[in-house]
Amino acid sequence: MTKEFFKLTTNQLVTLLDLNFPVNCTECEVLSVVVGWIVHHHGYRLPSAGKWLQKVQLSNLKWQDIEQISNFGDLEKLTLGESTDCVIVGLKDQVQSQTCKIVPGLINLRGYEETMVICGGFRPGQGMTNAVQCYNKSKGTMKTLTRVPHVEQCNFGMAVMNNKLYVVGGCYNDDQMQEFAHGFGFCYDPMKNTWHNIAPMTNERCRFYLGSVGNKFYAIGGDPSASMETGDFAHCECYDLDTRRWQVVAPLPGNRMEHAGTTMADSIYISGGLQDQEGPVFDSFYKYETRTNTWVALRSLLTPRADHGMFSYEGKIYVIGGWYEDELTQQRVMASTVDCFDPVKGQWEVIGTIDSPRLYATYSVLKNQVIVIGGWLNGNCQRKCSAVEMFDLDTLTWSKVDKSADRGKSGGQEMWEHASCSIYLPVCTFDD
């Protein structure tokens, strides 16, 4: 917005727009300064003006916002001028034909890419780790991003709110390999590449679900510390980003851990789990209404599940993976189906099967695909999974990325009892 900006040459402007680094302004402001540069250098009749306007990321724009830029009149003159450039003539149609994606916490998606992050758990030869890795789906590679600033831990809760990564609770071992749960929380800002502490939970817990709704995130159930009072319910609490405090909310019926959860609109959904290591696996399915602070029992799962994944996609709820006990043999059986719940019909249906069921794996959605990472093949601790598998939710088909021969440099890494989720990272994060 300064006079110095208009001194940029054509090549300098194109290079600047092609860099695709994160910016601290909206894409409408980017459009405005490009229009200003064009008019300053060439007036309103430039046949090749579309070459510069094409550098603006139209998918990050809404037409009603474009109409509010200070030099919208200049843009109109460019689009209605004598230029025959289709990019200029069809600018409004292009913008209106696309859905502008809004990501809370980001004012502009320029320079960002949605990707998977994998945190903590165990690695062969390393034991428990606090490493946070990012998965480059296009290249099938993983890269260490940062480390949680705490003792090595596992079975924590992980969630994203306002495009910041929260790692809360979990458990660690002392010198005698005794497990201790804790309630500490940490927040990672990918834009600044920094961590800061948040207030610890009211209760210490591990093997629980952490999910975000609006400006709050919720810790549901889990394996409690010895100091937590237990009963036929699961302790729940929420963290308010504005007050930076935890507050106890309505307990979930049935004390449980190793359950799964997801959020959709203003609600949280919880499925399965078990009360303790020797107890039965649940098939129960609950919905928590955050506005009324109430739990509602929904139709039970088709198959009891513990240590499984659950997510929402285009208005439906899905469960995948996990295990249950055979009633006759009392042996652990890997759940092999992908099940879908329709909230409108209130019914479950099987939509797919898993070719290679895993224990202690993660199932997270990236765009329209479920990314399956790590785990033990068929629950066998001697058969660690290095392949990354993907389930397309539109075509209901599986694909696989297996680079196990190059584990040090590729996505083919063995890991288990970790956590994963999707978040937007600066594109430069993936640079070598």
SULCOR-V111544 format. One record per backbone hydrogen bond with DSSP energy under -0.5 kcal/mol. CO is the residue of the C=O (numbers start at 0). NH is the residue of the N-H. If there is no record, write none. Layout:
co=[CO,CO]
nh=[NH,NH]
This chain:
co=[1,1,2,3,4,8,9,10,11,12,13,14,15,25,26,27,28,29,30,31,32,33,34,35,36,37,37,38,41,43,44,45,47,48,48,49,51,52,55,56,57,58,61,61,62,64,65,68,70,71,72,73,74,75,76,77,84,84,85,87,89,90,91,92,94,97,98,100,101,102,108,109,110,112,114,115,116,117,118,120,121,122,122,126,129,130,130,131,131,132,133,133,134,134,135,135,139,140,142,145,147,152,153,154,156,158,160,162,163,164,165,166,167,169,170,171,173,177,179,181,182,183,184,185,186,187,187,188,188,193,195,197,203,204,205,206,208,210,212,214,215,216,217,217,218,218,219,221,222,224,230,231,232,233,234,235,236,237,237,238,238,239,239,244,246,248,251,255,256,257,259,261,263,265,266,267,268,269,270,272,273,275,279,281,282,283,284,285,286,286,287,287,288,288,293,295,304,305,308,310,312,314,315,316,317,318,319,321,322,323,325,330,332,335,336,336,337,337,338,339,340,340,341,341,346,348,351,352,356,357,358,359,359,361,363,365,367,368,368,369,369,370,370,371,372,374,375,375,376,378,379,382,383,384,386,387,388,389,389,390,390,391,391,396,398,399,400,400,402,403,405,405,410,413,414,415,416,418,420,422,422,424,425,426,427]
nh=[4,5,5,6,7,12,13,14,15,16,17,18,18,29,30,31,32,33,34,35,36,37,38,39,40,41,42,42,44,45,46,48,50,51,52,53,54,55,57,59,60,100,64,65,66,67,68,71,74,75,76,77,78,79,80,80,87,88,89,90,93,94,95,96,97,99,100,102,103,105,111,22,426,424,422,134,420,132,418,128,415,125,126,122,147,119,132,144,145,117,135,142,115,136,139,140,410,135,133,131,149,120,170,206,167,165,163,189,160,187,158,185,156,181,153,179,176,173,171,204,200,168,197,166,195,164,189,192,193,188,186,184,224,169,222,257,219,217,215,240,212,238,210,219,220,236,208,223,205,227,232,253,230,251,220,248,218,239,246,216,240,243,244,239,237,235,233,221,273,306,270,268,266,289,263,287,261,285,259,281,256,278,274,304,300,271,297,269,288,295,267,289,292,293,288,286,272,322,319,317,315,342,312,340,310,338,308,334,305,332,329,325,323,353,320,338,350,351,318,348,316,342,345,346,341,339,337,354,377,321,375,416,417,372,370,368,392,365,370,371,390,363,372,388,361,384,358,378,379,380,382,376,385,414,388,400,371,391,398,369,392,395,396,391,389,401,387,402,405,406,408,409,412,123,374,121,154,118,116,114,424,112,428,429,430]
